């Protein structure tokens, strides 16, 4: 894991999230890209573009934020990016060969009832880039145990487990697999291939309405430092997948959540 991207908003948690990102990047010896996306506007009643002003303001904000954290020996690259949020983030990830995005749950939202705000939710829903959701105010610590929860272990997409393997190997973490039989279960969903078998130390089977309900049932038994789930339309966030934001009443986590790309 060489390149990590952190989209920064204007939330009260931005500073805490950035410090976690720096600490996480240091653990991997990775380069950290700190970015904020702004839109292009024109001044009312004129044809004078003010995007250069927005770019300067954005860079000043980001540089000020970075100056307030302990960057340690991490190479931090600050970028103000112009364009539509998701398109711009995807282009930036491609250009910088990003391996992982670190996001706070509410990049811009101040709604206390929301777990994932619209901006963070768009990253989870609309991109295929591996992402870690870092709880608000969470302080970095080495990851010793990871609970991976899925309703199907079938893997067809190459490299989808790479972020999980990188985190496991870097921290010498134990990965426990929770296979949840939901109403969408198909024969063969619980067959593990050699790649997944080599990663996990223990497998638990559960039958629940959703993967999230399975996590709630077995969470305390495994006592993980990180939760790993899979991004798919009928995956972990299926209950609110039609919306970009997810409310705490539907899902909440006090631990970092690694969201992988679709397995198949």
C-alpha positions in Angstrom: 0.0 0.0 0.0 1.9 3.0 -1.3 -0.6 5.8 -1.9 -3.5 6.8 0.3 -6.0 9.6 -0.4 -8.0 11.6 2.2 -10.9 13.8 1.0 -11.2 16.7 3.4 -14.4 18.6 4.2 -15.3 21.3 6.6 -16.5 19.1 9.5 -15.3 19.5 13.1 -13.8 16.0 12.8 -11.5 16.9 9.8 -8.4 17.4 12.0 -8.9 14.2 13.9 -9.5 12.2 10.7 -6.4 13.7 9.1 -4.2 12.7 12.1 -5.5 9.2 11.9 -4.7 9.2 8.1 -1.1 10.3 8.8 -0.6 7.7 11.5 -2.1 5.0 9.2 0.1 6.1 6.3 3.2 6.0 8.5 2.5 2.4 9.4 2.7 1.5 5.7 5.4 4.0 4.7 2.8 5.4 2.3 2.4 8.8 0.7 -0.7 10.7 1.8 -2.7 12.8 -0.6 -4.9 15.4 1.2 -7.5 16.8 -1.2 -10.6 18.9 -1.3 -12.9 19.3 -4.3 -14.5 22.6 -5.2 -16.9 23.4 -8.0 -16.5 26.0 -10.7 -18.6 29.1 -10.4 -18.9 32.5 -12.2 -19.6 35.7 -10.4 -23.2 36.8 -10.6 -23.9 39.2 -13.4 -20.4 38.9 -14.9 -18.3 36.4 -16.9 -15.5 36.6 -14.4 -14.6 33.2 -13.2 -13.7 32.9 -9.5 -12.4 29.4 -9.5 -8.9 30.6 -9.0 -10.0 32.3 -5.8 -11.7 29.1 -4.7 -8.5 27.1 -5.5 -6.4 29.5 -3.4 -8.8 29.5 -0.5 -9.0 25.7 -0.6 -5.2 25.3 -0.7 -4.9 27.7 2.2 -7.5 25.8 4.2 -5.8 22.4 3.5 -2.3 23.7 4.3 -3.5 25.2 7.6 -5.1 21.9 8.5 -2.0 19.9 7.7 0.1 22.4 9.8 -2.0 21.4 12.9 -1.3 17.7 12.8 1.9 15.8 13.5 2.9 14.7 10.0 5.9 12.6 11.4 7.9 11.3 8.5 5.0 10.9 6.1 5.1 12.6 2.7 1.9 14.7 2.5 0.7 16.1 -0.8 -2.0 18.8 -0.7 -4.2 19.3 -3.7 -7.2 21.5 -4.5 -9.3 19.8 -7.1 -11.8 21.4 -9.4 -14.9 19.5 -10.7 -17.8 17.3 -9.8 -17.0 15.4 -6.5 -17.1 11.7 -7.5 -15.7 12.2 -11.0 -12.8 14.3 -9.7 -12.0 11.9 -6.8 -11.9 8.9 -9.3 -9.6 10.9 -11.7 -7.3 11.8 -8.8 -7.2 8.2 -7.6 -6.3 7.0 -11.1 -3.7 9.7 -11.6 -2.0 9.1 -8.3 -2.4 5.3 -8.4 -4.3 5.4 -5.1 -4.5 2.1 -3.2 -7.0 3.2 -0.5 -9.3 6.1 0.5 -9.7 7.1 4.1 -12.9 9.0 4.9 -14.7 10.3 7.9 -18.4 9.4 8.1 -19.6 12.9 7.7 -17.3 15.0 5.5 -19.7 17.9 5.3 -22.8 16.9 7.2 -23.4 18.1 10.7 -26.5 15.9 11.2 -25.9 13.9 14.4 -28.4 11.3 13.3 -26.4 10.4 10.3 -23.6 7.8 10.2 -22.6 8.3 6.6 -23.3 11.7 5.2 -24.2 12.3 1.5 -20.5 12.9 0.5 -19.0 9.9 2.3 -22.0 7.8 1.1 -21.3 8.8 -2.5 -17.7 7.5 -2.2 -19.0 4.2 -0.8 -21.9 3.8 -3.2 -20.5 5.3 -6.5 -16.9 4.3 -6.6 -15.0 1.0 -6.7 -12.0 2.2 -4.7 -11.2 0.4 -1.5 -12.2 2.7 1.4 -11.8 2.8 5.2 -14.5 4.6 7.1 -12.8 6.1 10.2 -15.1 6.8 13.2 -15.3 10.4 14.4 -12.5 11.1 16.9 -11.0 7.7 16.5 -7.3 7.5 17.5 -5.0 5.3 15.5 -3.8 2.0 17.0 -2.3 -1.2 15.4 -4.9 -3.5 14.0 -4.7 -6.9 15.7 -8.0 -8.6 14.7 -10.2 -8.0 11.7 -13.7 -9.4 11.3 -14.7 -9.9 7.7 -18.5 -10.3 7.2 -20.0 -11.4 3.9 -23.0 -13.2 2.7 -21.1 -14.8 -0.2 -17.4 -15.9 -0.3 -17.4 -16.3 -4.1 -14.6 -14.2 -5.5 -14.3 -13.5 -9.3 -12.7 -10.1 -9.4 -8.9 -10.2 -9.3 -7.1 -8.3 -6.6 -10.2 -7.4 -4.6 -8.7 -8.8 -1.4 -5.4 -6.9 -1.8 -6.2 -4.1 0.7 -7.3 -6.7 3.3 -4.1 -8.7 2.8 -1.9 -5.6 3.0 -3.5 -4.6 6.3 -3.2 -8.2 7.6 0.4 -8.5 6.6 1.5 -5.1 7.8 0.0 -5.5 11.3 0.3 -9.3 11.4 -3.4 -9.2 12.2 -5.8 -12.2 12.6 -8.7 -12.2 10.1 -11.9 -14.0 11.2 -14.5 -14.6 8.6 -18.3 -14.4 9.3 -20.4 -16.0 6.7 -24.0 -14.9 7.0 -26.8 -16.9 5.4 -29.4 -14.3 4.3 -32.6 -14.8 2.3 -30.4 -14.1 -0.8 -28.3 -17.2 -0.1 -27.3 -19.4 -3.1 -25.8 -22.8 -3.2 -22.0 -22.4 -3.1 -21.9 -19.0 -1.5 -20.0 -20.4 1.5 -17.3 -22.2 -0.6 -13.9 -20.6 0.1 -11.3 -20.4 -2.5 -7.6 -20.9 -1.8 -6.9 -17.1 -1.6 -9.5 -16.5 1.1 -8.6 -19.7 2.9 -5.0 -18.5 3.2 -6.1 -15.2 4.8 -8.6 -16.3 7.4 -7.9 -17.9 10.8 -11.4 -18.8 11.8 -14.8 -19.1 10.1 -18.1 -18.6 11.8 -21.5 -19.3 10.2 -24.7 -17.4 11.0 -28.2 -17.1 9.7 -29.7 -13.6 9.8 -31.9 -11.2 7.7 -28.8 -9.2 6.7 -25.1 -9.3 7.0 -25.3 -6.4 9.5 -27.6 -8.4 11.7 -25.0 -11.1 11.6 -22.3 -8.7 12.7 -24.5 -7.5 15.6 -24.9 -11.1 16.8 -21.2 -12.1 16.7 -19.4 -8.7 17.1 -18.6 -9.1 20.8 -17.4 -12.7 20.4 -14.7 -11.7 18.0 -13.9 -8.3 19.6 -12.2 -6.9 16.3 -10.2 -3.8 15.8 -11.5 -3.4 12.3 -14.6 -4.5 10.4 -14.3 -5.6 6.8 -17.3 -5.6 4.5 -17.9 -5.8 0.7 -19.3 -3.1 -1.5 -22.2 -4.3 -3.6 -25.8 -3.3 -4.3 -27.2 -6.1 -2.1 -24.2 -6.2 0.2 -23.6 -4.8 3.7 -25.3 -1.4 3.2 -28.3 -2.9 1.2 -31.0 -1.5 3.5 -30.2 2.1 2.6 -28.3 1.5 -0.7 -30.9 3.6 -2.7 -29.7 6.7 -0.7 -26.3 8.2 -0.4 -26.5 8.8 3.3 -27.0 6.1 6.0 -28.5 6.9 9.4 -27.1 5.6 12.7 -30.4 3.8 13.4 -29.6 1.6 10.4 -25.9 1.2 10.9 -23.2 2.6 13.2 -19.7 1.6 14.0 -17.2 2.6 16.7 -14.4 0.9 14.7 -12.8 1.5 11.3 -14.7 -0.2 8.5 -12.8 -1.5 5.5 -15.1 -1.5 2.5 -13.8 -3.7 -0.3 -14.8 -3.6 -4.0 -17.3 -6.2 -5.2 -16.0 -9.7 -4.9 -17.7 -10.7 -8.2 
